[in-house]
Structures are given as C-alpha cells and as structure tokens.
Amino acid sequence: MPLQKTFDVVFAEQDFTTSITAENDSLTVNDLLTQNGLMPRDGTFRYVSSPSGTMINHMSVASAPSIIKVQNPNNVVQLWVEHCSENTQKALVSSEDQKYLLYGVERDIHANIFLTNWYSGGVKVGYSFFPLGQPYATGKIVFLQVPVQGDRAALFNPLNGKEDYPLRLVGELNPMRGFWSAWQIGANVNTATFRADITPLPAGYQPWRAKAKVHEKGNRISPKKDPRGRRINMKSLHAVTVEPVIYSAQISKNNPSRNGGAIVCGIKDNAARSNIGYVAAWGNKTRPTMINRAGYQYGMSVFVKIPEEGRAVQVYNSIQDVYVECRLTDSPNLRVEDLRGRWAIAQLRRHTKHKRVLKLHSMPSDIEVPAQ
C-alpha cells in the first residue's frame, strides 16, 4: 500500500546522517535500507537499531521509529574469533578492551553474538546465531537459563530482535533449574540437550533439588529427613492416655534450648523395644519433643504432620524397616483441611478401600504431661 514516511538514518561510527523515504508499507526496515543502497553489497549482515538500542531490521516501516541507527543492538555484538576449540565451540574472546565467554562459535569467523545476562568469572557470556535464515543449526552450542518449571526455554530470535525462539530442553532438568548452562541444539533445531562438560559452575554452586518422594516399599529418603536417622532412647515412660495410647517420657537434654520432656505415640505392648523411639519433631521451651515409638500395629497412635496438599502421608514401620502410605481421615472434631501444615495425633486403622488410614484423634497441645 502507498506510504510516505521519511526516516533519518544515522551511521554512528561514521558520524553521518541521511534521509530516506518509504513509499510502500509492505517493506521491512532491512528492505528499505537495501533498496537505498545503505546495506553492504557483499551480503554481510548489518544491524539497525532504534534510538533505545532495540534491533529493528525486520520491523515493518509502518511501525518503525523515524530515527534509524546503523549500529548493533544493545544485546548483540559482532566479533572475529581467532581461537576456539572445535570440540566444544567455546572461546574466550577479547574485543575493544572487552572480554566475552562465547558458545557456538568457530575459529576464524566473524560471529554474530547474543549477550546473555550471565557472567562467568566476571566475563559476560554469549552465544552465536545466524542473522539470516534459520538462526540455530544442529550441533551448535547455546547458553540459557533453565526454567524453574517445565521444559520450555527461549533463545534470541533475529527475525524480531526478541528472545522468543522456542526451544524444548531434553533430559533431566531438575539439577540445573534456575541456573545458566550450556546446551547443544539437536537434530530437531527446536530441541537441545545439556552439556555439563562445558558449563561453568560458580563457586559454592548447589543444584536445585526437588523434594524426595518416599515409596511404600521404596527406598530411603535423605538421611536428614529419615526417621531412622533420628532414633532416640527414652526413659521413664508413663501412659498419659489409654486409647490410643500416648506416653510421657524423659530424653537426653544435650541441647539446653530443648525441653527434656517428651510425649510419645506408639503401640501398647512393646516390651522388647520399650525405650526406642524416632523423633517426629524436636521440642523447645514451650512444647515437649514429639516421638513415635518403635513398633507397628493397627490401633497405635502416631504423630503426623498434615501435608499442605492431599491426604497421603508416610508412616515408618520399624518392624519391617519400610515406609507405608496411609490416608488421613477426619474425625468428628478434627478436619484435615483445617490443619494443613500442623502436627496432629492420629490412630492407625484398617480400611476396606484404602487398606489403612490414619484417623485424626487429637492435637499435641491437648496432651497434659505430668511433672516428672
């Protein structure tokens, strides 16, 4: 369609400005400059930017600002790469008193580099792309931030100057979630796999870890979270309630901030291992330590922390040395939904549908511990 729009084209490095007019709104800024002989005739790609430094090569002339600067965008540099390992496509490059750690580059080539927001050893990190045609090729290395959720990332897209080139990350992502790392473009140029061998890890780096899941017949979880790692000896056990049975006890008071008294859940008959328990939650100056006594049988009492979601909880069966999954059920006076994130006392019962359940019985604060 006909269009009369005049642009001032500023060549910053040459300190030169000229005016051109667009008469067709179907053109891009790139097309307009090419028609007016303002682009290199040897086919070398030349960037044009808005006054704010945003790439506008492929913006329509109808939407483009009236001032066009022939210069690299703020997040793009063009560098000659003299030294590079062909195996890793990684190089430390110096240019105009600046150093860059670059990925996806090759030796003896004029590279187009997108600069990320990540620094390694005080050096800005970037990766190469092709400004024309398909921006990324199979086998090339890029550098990106792994999403905290999902497997979708985005690279720099030279077709519009935005970071919206879609990329699906393949493989185990959890160890690197939220972290900047090197990835290799796959046969499908919209997928990539992690390259641990060339990813620079900062000092003190700790990978993101998902919470461990515990299976009924399954394996141990982290030792810090494993009840078998918090085994404790008790003395002076006295029954406080009968059904279900709850005891008071004394434990070692190695930590002055902890109360030496404890309340104990468990089974009625446990003569063989009467003084062994597993700490559910340590006490403090205002509450006693809560301990689940060794042993396992229906009818026993259990200290359990109500999950933030769902009703499934894990109970340790010390007799068989396994975890079993139980479903929490309400009682007339206590509801799971009202107690999310809090400790409660429940009773282990058989169930026709769920095999076993933990029926809410009372709160730890309801237990009156006699003076020892």
FENKA-V52847 format. One record per pair of residues at least 4 apart in sequence whose C-alpha atoms are under 7 Angstrom apart, sorted by sequence separation. I is the first residue (numbers start at 1). GAP is how many residues later the second one is. D is the distance in Angstrom with one decimal. If there is no record, write none. Layout:
# FENKA-V52847
i: (I;I)
gap: (GAP;GAP)
d: (D;D)
This chain:
# FENKA-V52847
i: (11;12;27;28;29;30;31;32;33;34;40;49;50;59;60;72;85;94;95;119;120;130;131;136;147;157;173;185;195;201;214;215;221;222;227;241;242;270;283;284;307;317;318;330;331;335;336;351;362;11;27;33;34;49;50;59;72;84;85;94;119;120;130;147;156;157;186;214;221;224;241;253;283;317;330;350;351;10;11;33;49;50;84;85;93;94;105;118;119;129;130;147;156;157;185;186;220;223;239;240;253;283;316;317;330;350;351;10;39;48;49;84;92;93;118;129;146;156;157;185;214;239;240;253;282;283;316;317;349;350;9;10;48;83;92;93;155;156;157;184;185;239;240;252;281;282;315;316;349;8;9;48;92;116;154;155;156;183;184;212;238;239;251;281;314;315;348;349;8;9;22;47;91;92;115;116;154;155;183;184;237;238;250;251;280;292;314;315;348;8;91;115;154;155;183;184;237;238;250;251;279;280;292;314;347;348;7;8;81;90;91;114;115;154;182;183;237;249;250;279;280;313;314;346;347;6;7;90;113;114;153;154;182;236;249;278;279;312;313;346;347;6;7;89;90;113;114;153;235;236;248;249;277;278;312;313;346;347;6;50;89;90;113;127;152;153;234;235;248;249;277;278;312;345;346;5;6;51;89;112;113;127;152;182;234;235;247;248;277;278;311;312;345;346;4;5;50;51;89;111;112;126;151;152;182;234;247;276;277;311;345;4;5;50;51;55;112;151;181;233;246;247;276;344;345;3;4;49;50;54;246;344;345;3;48;49;53;54;86;245;246;344;2;3;48;49;53;170;245;273;296;2;3;48;49;84;101;168;169;170;171;245;295;296;1;2;47;48;49;84;100;101;102;103;104;105;167;168;169;170;245;280;295;296;1;47;48;49;83;99;100;101;102;103;104;166;167;168;169;259;294;295;1;47;81;82;100;101;102;103;167;258;259;263;270;81;82;258;259;262;263;264;265;266;334;29;30;81;131;257;258;261;262;263;264;265;266;29;30;80;81;257;261;262;263;264;265;267;329;331;28;29;80;81;148;259;262;264;267;327;328;329;330;331;28;29;80;81;146;147;148;267;306;326;327;328;329;330;331;28;29;79;80;146;147;176;177;326;327;328;329;28;29;78;79;146;175;176;308;326;27;28;78;79;145;146;175;267;306;307;308;26;27;78;145;146;174;175;266;267;306;307;25;77;78;145;174;266;306;25;77;104;144;145;174;265;266;305;306;25;76;77;104;143;144;265;305;306;76;103;104;143;144;265;305;75;76;103;143;304;305;75;103;142;143;235;303;304;141;142;234;303;304;114;141;142;233;234;303;304;141;233;302;303;140;141;232;233;301;302;139;140;232;301;302;139;231;232;301;138;139;231;232;300;301;137;138;230;231;299;300;138;230;299;228;298;299;138;227;298;89;137;227;298;136;244;245;246;244;245;12;244;8;9;10;11;12;7;8;9;10;11;12;6;7;8;9;10;7;120;58;59;58;244;56;217;55;216;217;216;215;216;216;248)
gap: (4;4;4;4;4;4;4;4;4;4;4;4;4;4;4;4;4;4;4;4;4;4;4;4;4;4;4;4;4;4;4;4;4;4;4;4;4;4;4;4;4;4;4;4;4;4;4;4;4;5;5;5;5;5;5;5;5;5;5;5;5;5;5;5;5;5;5;5;5;5;5;5;5;5;5;5;5;6;6;6;6;6;6;6;6;6;6;6;6;6;6;6;6;6;6;6;6;6;6;6;6;6;6;6;6;6;6;7;7;7;7;7;7;7;7;7;7;7;7;7;7;7;7;7;7;7;7;7;7;7;8;8;8;8;8;8;8;8;8;8;8;8;8;8;8;8;8;8;8;9;9;9;9;9;9;9;9;9;9;9;9;9;9;9;9;9;9;9;10;10;10;10;10;10;10;10;10;10;10;10;10;10;10;10;10;10;10;10;10;11;11;11;11;11;11;11;11;11;11;11;11;11;11;11;11;11;12;12;12;12;12;12;12;12;12;12;12;12;12;12;12;12;12;12;12;13;13;13;13;13;13;13;13;13;13;13;13;13;13;13;13;14;14;14;14;14;14;14;14;14;14;14;14;14;14;14;14;14;15;15;15;15;15;15;15;15;15;15;15;15;15;15;15;15;15;16;16;16;16;16;16;16;16;16;16;16;16;16;16;16;16;16;16;16;17;17;17;17;17;17;17;17;17;17;17;17;17;17;17;17;17;18;18;18;18;18;18;18;18;18;18;18;18;18;18;19;19;19;19;19;19;19;19;20;20;20;20;20;20;20;20;20;21;21;21;21;21;21;21;21;21;22;22;22;22;22;22;22;22;22;22;22;22;22;23;23;23;23;23;23;23;23;23;23;23;23;23;23;23;23;23;23;23;23;24;24;24;24;24;24;24;24;24;24;24;24;24;24;24;24;24;24;25;25;25;25;25;25;25;25;25;25;25;25;25;26;26;26;26;26;26;26;26;26;26;27;27;27;27;27;27;27;27;27;27;27;27;28;28;28;28;28;28;28;28;28;28;28;28;28;29;29;29;29;29;29;29;29;29;29;29;29;29;29;30;30;30;30;30;30;30;30;30;30;30;30;30;30;30;31;31;31;31;31;31;31;31;31;31;31;31;32;32;32;32;32;32;32;32;32;33;33;33;33;33;33;33;33;33;33;33;34;34;34;34;34;34;34;34;34;34;34;35;35;35;35;35;35;35;36;36;36;36;36;36;36;36;36;36;37;37;37;37;37;37;37;37;37;38;38;38;38;38;38;38;39;39;39;39;39;39;40;40;40;40;40;40;40;41;41;41;41;41;42;42;42;42;42;42;42;43;43;43;43;44;44;44;44;44;44;45;45;45;45;45;46;46;46;46;47;47;47;47;47;47;48;48;48;48;48;48;49;49;49;50;50;50;51;51;51;52;52;52;52;53;55;55;55;56;56;57;57;58;58;58;58;58;59;59;59;59;59;59;60;60;60;60;60;61;80;101;101;102;103;105;105;106;106;106;107;108;108;109;121)
d: (5.9;6.7;5.7;6.2;6.3;6.2;6.1;6.4;6.3;5.6;5.9;5.3;5.3;6.7;6.1;5.9;5.7;5.5;6.3;5.1;6.5;6.8;6.1;6.9;6.8;5.6;6.1;5.8;6.5;6.4;6.4;6.7;6.5;6.0;6.8;5.2;6.8;5.3;5.3;6.5;6.9;5.6;6.8;5.8;6.5;6.7;6.5;4.7;6.7;5.2;6.3;5.0;5.1;5.2;6.6;6.1;6.4;6.5;6.1;4.4;4.5;6.7;4.4;7.0;6.9;5.4;5.4;6.8;5.9;6.7;5.2;6.6;4.5;5.4;4.8;5.9;4.9;6.1;6.0;6.0;4.5;6.4;6.0;6.9;5.6;6.4;6.8;6.2;5.6;5.2;6.5;6.6;5.8;5.6;5.9;5.1;6.9;5.9;6.8;5.5;6.9;3.8;6.1;5.8;6.0;4.5;6.3;4.4;6.6;6.1;5.2;4.9;6.9;5.3;5.8;5.8;6.8;4.1;6.0;4.3;6.4;5.8;5.1;5.0;4.5;6.9;4.5;6.9;5.7;6.3;5.5;6.7;6.0;6.6;5.7;6.4;5.1;6.3;5.1;5.1;6.8;4.2;6.4;6.2;6.0;6.4;5.5;6.4;5.4;6.6;5.3;5.6;4.6;5.9;5.8;5.9;6.0;5.8;5.3;6.3;5.2;6.4;5.5;5.3;6.1;5.4;5.9;6.2;5.8;5.9;6.8;6.4;5.9;6.2;6.1;5.4;5.1;4.9;5.3;6.4;6.1;5.3;5.9;6.3;5.5;6.2;5.6;6.4;4.6;4.5;5.3;4.2;5.1;6.7;4.5;6.6;5.6;6.6;4.8;6.9;6.1;5.3;6.4;4.7;5.2;6.6;5.5;6.7;6.7;5.6;6.7;5.4;6.8;4.9;6.2;5.3;4.5;6.0;5.9;4.4;6.4;5.8;6.2;5.4;5.2;6.7;5.4;4.6;6.1;5.5;6.3;5.5;5.4;5.3;5.1;5.5;6.3;6.6;5.5;5.1;6.5;5.7;6.1;5.7;6.3;5.4;6.2;5.1;5.8;6.0;5.8;6.1;6.0;5.2;5.8;6.4;4.2;6.5;4.3;6.6;4.8;6.3;4.4;5.2;5.9;6.2;6.2;5.3;4.5;6.9;5.5;6.3;4.8;6.2;4.9;5.5;6.3;6.7;5.2;5.5;6.4;6.1;4.8;6.6;5.8;6.6;5.7;5.9;4.1;7.0;5.4;6.4;5.6;7.0;6.6;5.2;6.8;6.9;6.1;6.4;5.9;6.7;5.6;6.2;5.3;5.1;4.8;6.3;5.0;5.1;5.2;5.8;6.9;5.6;6.6;5.2;6.8;5.2;5.3;6.8;5.6;6.4;5.8;6.3;5.6;6.4;5.0;6.0;6.1;5.3;4.9;4.8;6.5;4.3;6.5;5.1;4.8;6.6;6.6;6.8;6.8;6.1;5.5;5.1;5.5;6.4;5.1;6.8;6.7;6.8;5.5;5.1;5.8;4.4;6.2;6.1;6.4;6.2;5.8;6.0;6.6;6.6;6.7;6.6;5.5;6.7;6.1;5.4;6.7;5.2;5.6;6.2;5.9;6.3;5.7;6.0;4.6;4.6;5.1;5.2;6.2;6.6;5.5;6.4;5.8;5.7;6.4;5.6;5.6;6.1;5.1;4.7;4.9;4.5;5.3;6.2;5.2;6.4;6.0;5.9;5.9;5.7;7.0;5.3;6.9;5.5;5.8;6.3;5.3;6.4;7.0;5.6;5.5;6.5;7.0;5.4;5.1;4.5;5.8;4.8;6.3;6.0;6.3;5.8;6.4;6.9;4.9;5.4;5.5;6.0;6.1;5.5;4.5;5.2;4.8;4.9;4.7;5.3;6.0;6.8;5.6;6.4;6.7;5.8;6.3;5.7;5.8;6.8;6.7;6.5;7.0;6.0;5.7;6.4;5.0;5.8;7.0;6.3;6.9;7.0;5.8;6.1;6.0;5.5;5.3;5.9;4.4;7.0;6.4;5.7;5.2;6.7;7.0;5.7;4.7;4.8;4.8;5.6;6.7;5.4;6.1;5.5;6.2;5.0;5.6;5.8;5.8;5.0;6.0;5.9;6.3;4.2;5.5;6.7;5.3;5.2;4.9;6.2;5.1;6.2;5.9;5.4;5.6;6.8;6.1;5.7;5.3;4.6;6.4;5.8;5.5;6.9;6.1;4.7;5.3;6.3;6.3;6.1;5.1;6.8;5.2;5.6;6.9;6.1;6.0;4.1;6.3;5.0;5.2;5.9;5.2;5.1;5.3;6.4;6.8;5.0;6.1;6.4;5.6;5.5;5.5;6.7;4.3;6.8;5.7;5.3;5.5;6.2;4.7;5.6;6.0;5.5;6.7;6.4;4.3;5.8;6.0;5.8;4.5;5.7;6.2;5.2;6.8;5.8;6.1;6.1;6.8;5.6;6.6;5.4;4.8;5.9;6.2;6.9;5.6;6.3;5.4;6.3;4.8;7.0;4.5;4.9;5.6;6.5;5.6;6.3;6.0;6.3;6.7;5.3;5.7;5.4;5.3;5.7;6.1;5.1;5.8;5.9;4.5;5.1;6.1;4.5;6.9;5.7;6.4;6.7;5.1;5.5;6.5;5.9;5.7;5.3;5.6;5.2;6.6;5.3;5.8;5.9;5.7;5.3;6.7;6.1;6.8;6.8;6.6;6.7;6.9;6.9;6.1;6.3;6.9;5.5;6.3;6.1;6.1;6.2;6.7;4.7;4.9;4.8;4.7;5.1;6.9;6.8;5.8;6.1;5.8;6.0;6.9;6.8;6.0;6.9;5.9;6.7;6.8;6.0;5.1;6.9;6.3;5.0;6.8;4.4;5.6;6.2)
